Amino acid sequence: MNDVVLRGVTIAYESEVVISGLDLEIASGEWLALIGPNGAGKTTILRAISRLVAYQGEIRIGGEAVAGMGGAQLARRVAMVMQQPHMPEGMSVSQYVLLGRSPHLAYFGKEGRKDHRVVAGILERLALDRLAARPLDHLSGGERQRAAIARALAQQAPVLLVDEPTSSLDVGRQQEVLELIDDLRAEQGLTVIAAMHDLTLAGQYADRMALLVAGKLVAAGTPGDVLTEPAIADHYQAQVRVLQMNGAGRAVIPIRGHR
């Protein structure tokens, strides 16, 4: 099982509490979008699940406490795409994506044919195969984003955490990346937790949404439950129309002229 459960999770940086008493459940195979105004704590939650920040409370994956997992074990369970990942200068795209296979290697082990096959398949699906030998520092912003996603997918972890998956991408690549994540979710039963600032994209791809404001969960449910005009006006201070997209989620349209 790939369900993720957070119970009473509190996170503080020095004396500032940024997440307060969060309870959240994400079912195995579900896509949950974390939404909310800037500074709401969306990225911090992803970092806590991947154990990149300290937290109080409990986080479990498939019933097993994250706090008790070894580093390689956790990396086999959870992959994360950061919004601005570190990319070593001079490393090629294929070398970088191959790093995602590290949790599956024996101590001091070397990548084998299976690892290279996995990477080649992911590069092809993300249209990065023609860039495989190109150095990372020669990529555009959108290409770097796709390389980061490719490395995470190479981990073949059942839980995928994504921080703003469409940042730096044009509209065509946005759709391509989100469709790819959704296809892999369907094929492999991935549990996807994504911090998303684009409410329309979140409303189209997510099964459920969690609306965070100042580190607290204020609403959770389907896009129809959470993406409402009053909620957006209240928590984003924005005047919008929310439209049903013929069974393909919700679209959030700003109303011009409202301050």
C-alpha positions as CSV (number, residue, x, y, z in Angstrom):
1,M,0.0,0.0,0.0
2,N,1.2,3.5,-0.9
3,D,-1.2,5.6,1.3
4,V,0.3,8.5,3.1
5,V,-1.0,9.6,6.5
6,L,-0.1,12.7,8.5
7,R,-1.2,13.0,12.1
8,G,-0.7,16.1,14.2
9,V,2.2,17.3,12.1
10,T,3.8,20.5,13.3
11,I,6.8,22.1,11.7
12,A,8.7,25.1,13.0
13,Y,11.7,27.1,11.7
14,E,13.4,28.4,14.8
15,S,10.5,29.9,16.8
16,E,8.1,30.3,13.8
17,V,5.5,27.6,13.4
18,V,4.8,27.1,9.7
19,I,2.6,24.0,9.9
20,S,0.3,23.5,12.8
21,G,-1.3,20.2,13.9
22,L,-1.9,19.0,10.3
23,D,-4.0,15.8,9.8
24,L,-4.2,14.6,6.3
25,E,-4.7,11.2,4.5
26,I,-3.8,10.5,0.9
27,A,-5.1,7.2,-0.4
28,S,-3.0,4.8,-2.4
29,G,-3.0,5.8,-6.1
30,E,-4.6,9.1,-5.4
31,W,-3.5,12.6,-6.7
32,L,-3.7,15.2,-4.0
33,A,-3.0,18.8,-4.9
34,L,-1.8,21.1,-2.1
35,I,-3.1,24.6,-2.8
36,G,-3.1,27.9,-1.0
37,P,-1.6,31.4,-1.0
38,N,2.1,31.9,-1.0
39,G,3.6,31.0,2.3
40,A,0.8,28.6,3.2
41,G,3.3,25.7,3.8
42,K,2.7,23.6,0.7
43,T,6.4,23.0,0.0
44,T,7.2,22.5,3.7
45,I,4.7,19.6,3.8
46,L,6.4,17.9,0.9
47,R,9.8,18.3,2.5
48,A,8.5,16.8,5.7
49,I,7.2,13.7,4.0
50,S,10.6,13.2,2.3
51,R,12.2,13.9,5.7
52,L,14.1,17.0,4.5
53,V,12.8,19.0,7.5
54,A,12.3,18.1,11.1
55,Y,8.7,17.7,12.3
56,Q,6.6,16.8,15.3
57,G,3.8,14.3,15.0
58,E,3.6,11.3,12.7
59,I,4.0,10.6,9.0
60,R,3.4,7.1,7.7
61,I,3.7,5.6,4.2
62,G,1.9,2.3,3.8
63,G,1.5,2.1,7.5
64,E,5.2,2.5,8.2
65,A,6.6,5.5,10.0
66,V,8.9,7.7,7.8
67,A,10.9,8.5,10.9
68,G,12.0,4.9,11.3
69,M,13.1,4.3,7.6
70,G,16.7,4.3,6.5
71,G,17.8,6.8,3.8
72,A,17.8,4.2,1.0
73,Q,14.6,2.7,2.1
74,L,12.9,6.0,2.2
75,A,14.2,6.9,-1.3
76,R,12.7,3.6,-2.6
77,R,9.4,4.7,-1.2
78,V,9.3,8.4,-2.0
79,A,10.7,10.5,-4.9
80,M,10.5,14.3,-4.9
81,V,10.8,16.8,-7.6
82,M,11.9,20.1,-6.2
83,Q,11.0,23.4,-7.8
84,Q,14.7,24.4,-8.1
85,P,16.7,21.2,-7.9
86,H,20.5,21.2,-7.6
87,M,22.0,20.1,-10.9
88,P,25.7,19.4,-11.0
89,E,27.5,21.6,-13.6
90,G,28.9,19.6,-16.5
91,M,26.9,16.5,-15.8
92,S,24.9,15.1,-18.8
93,V,21.2,14.6,-18.7
94,S,21.5,10.8,-18.9
95,Q,24.0,10.8,-16.0
96,Y,21.8,13.0,-13.9
97,V,18.7,10.9,-14.5
98,L,20.7,7.7,-13.8
99,L,21.3,9.1,-10.2
100,G,17.7,8.3,-9.6
101,R,18.6,4.6,-9.6
102,S,21.0,5.0,-6.7
103,P,18.5,3.7,-4.0
104,H,18.2,0.4,-5.9
105,L,22.0,-0.3,-6.1
106,A,23.9,-2.4,-3.6
107,Y,26.5,-0.6,-1.5
108,F,29.2,0.6,-3.9
109,G,27.2,-1.1,-6.6
110,K,27.3,-0.1,-10.3
111,E,24.3,0.5,-12.5
112,G,23.4,-2.5,-14.6
113,R,21.5,-3.0,-17.8
114,K,18.1,-2.8,-16.1
115,D,19.0,0.6,-14.7
116,H,20.0,1.9,-18.1
117,R,16.8,0.5,-19.7
118,V,14.7,2.3,-17.1
119,V,16.5,5.6,-17.7
120,A,16.3,5.2,-21.5
121,G,12.6,4.6,-21.3
122,I,11.9,7.6,-19.2
123,L,14.1,9.9,-21.3
124,E,12.1,8.8,-24.4
125,R,8.7,9.4,-22.7
126,L,9.7,12.8,-21.5
127,A,11.2,13.7,-25.0
128,L,14.7,14.1,-23.5
129,D,16.3,11.2,-25.4
130,R,17.8,13.6,-28.0
131,L,19.3,15.6,-25.1
132,A,20.7,12.7,-23.3
133,A,24.3,13.7,-23.8
134,R,23.8,17.4,-23.3
135,P,25.3,19.0,-20.2
136,L,22.6,20.1,-17.7
137,D,23.9,23.7,-17.7
138,H,23.1,23.9,-21.4
139,L,19.4,23.2,-21.0
140,S,16.6,25.7,-21.0
141,G,14.4,26.1,-17.9
142,G,11.7,23.8,-19.2
143,E,14.3,21.2,-20.2
144,R,15.8,21.3,-16.7
145,Q,12.4,20.8,-15.2
146,R,11.7,17.8,-17.3
147,A,15.2,16.4,-16.4
148,A,14.3,16.8,-12.7
149,I,11.0,14.9,-13.2
150,A,12.9,12.2,-15.1
151,R,15.3,11.7,-12.3
152,A,12.5,11.3,-9.8
153,L,10.6,8.9,-12.0
154,A,13.8,6.8,-12.4
155,Q,13.6,6.1,-8.6
156,Q,10.4,4.1,-9.4
157,A,9.1,5.0,-6.0
158,P,5.4,4.4,-5.3
159,V,5.0,7.9,-3.8
160,L,5.8,10.9,-6.0
161,L,6.1,14.4,-4.5
162,V,6.1,17.3,-6.9
163,D,6.7,21.0,-6.0
164,E,5.1,23.2,-8.7
165,P,5.5,20.6,-11.6
166,T,4.7,23.1,-14.3
167,S,7.0,26.0,-13.3
168,S,9.2,27.2,-16.2
169,L,7.1,25.2,-18.7
170,D,5.1,26.6,-21.6
171,V,1.5,25.5,-21.9
172,G,2.2,22.6,-24.2
173,R,4.9,21.2,-21.9
174,Q,2.7,21.8,-18.9
175,Q,0.0,19.5,-20.3
176,E,2.6,17.0,-21.5
177,V,4.2,16.7,-18.0
178,L,1.0,16.5,-16.1
179,E,-0.4,13.9,-18.5
180,L,2.7,11.9,-18.2
181,I,2.5,11.9,-14.4
182,D,-1.1,11.0,-14.6
183,D,-0.4,8.2,-17.1
184,L,2.3,6.7,-14.8
185,R,0.0,7.1,-11.9
186,A,-2.6,4.9,-13.7
187,E,-0.1,2.4,-14.9
188,Q,1.9,2.0,-11.7
189,G,-0.5,3.0,-9.0
190,L,1.6,6.0,-8.0
191,T,0.4,8.2,-5.1
192,V,1.0,11.8,-6.2
193,I,1.2,14.7,-3.9
194,A,1.7,18.0,-5.7
195,A,2.1,21.6,-4.5
196,M,0.3,23.6,-7.2
197,H,-0.2,27.3,-7.6
198,D,-2.2,27.0,-10.8
199,L,-5.7,26.4,-9.6
200,T,-7.1,25.4,-13.0
201,L,-4.5,22.8,-13.6
202,A,-4.9,21.5,-10.0
203,G,-8.7,21.3,-10.5
204,Q,-8.2,19.3,-13.7
205,Y,-5.7,16.7,-12.6
206,A,-6.2,16.2,-8.9
207,D,-8.6,13.7,-7.3
208,R,-8.7,15.8,-4.1
209,M,-7.3,19.1,-2.9
210,A,-6.1,20.3,0.4
211,L,-6.3,24.1,0.9
212,L,-3.8,25.5,3.3
213,V,-3.7,29.0,4.8
214,A,-0.9,30.1,7.1
215,G,0.1,26.5,7.8
216,K,-3.4,25.3,8.7
217,L,-5.7,23.0,6.7
218,V,-8.9,25.0,6.0
219,A,-10.6,22.7,3.4
220,A,-10.1,19.3,1.9
221,G,-12.1,17.4,-0.6
222,T,-12.8,17.1,-4.3
223,P,-12.1,20.1,-6.6
224,G,-15.8,20.7,-6.7
225,D,-15.8,20.9,-2.9
226,V,-12.7,23.1,-2.4
227,L,-12.5,25.3,-5.5
228,T,-15.4,27.6,-4.8
229,E,-15.7,31.3,-5.6
230,P,-16.3,32.2,-1.9
231,A,-13.3,30.2,-0.7
232,I,-11.0,31.7,-3.3
233,A,-12.3,35.2,-2.5
234,D,-11.8,34.6,1.2
235,H,-8.3,33.0,1.2
236,Y,-6.7,34.4,-2.0
237,Q,-8.4,37.8,-1.9
238,A,-9.3,37.3,-5.6
239,Q,-12.5,37.7,-7.5
240,V,-13.0,34.7,-9.9
241,R,-15.5,32.6,-11.7
242,V,-15.2,28.8,-11.2
243,L,-16.4,26.9,-14.2
244,Q,-17.2,23.2,-14.5
245,M,-15.1,21.7,-17.5
246,N,-17.6,19.1,-18.8
247,G,-16.3,16.4,-16.5
248,A,-12.6,17.4,-16.9
249,G,-12.3,19.3,-13.6
250,R,-12.7,23.0,-12.7
251,A,-11.4,26.2,-14.3
252,V,-10.7,29.3,-12.3
253,I,-11.1,32.5,-14.3
254,P,-10.1,35.9,-12.8
255,I,-12.6,38.7,-13.2
256,R,-11.0,41.8,-14.5
257,G,-11.7,45.2,-12.9
258,H,-12.1,43.8,-9.4
259,R,-9.6,45.0,-6.7
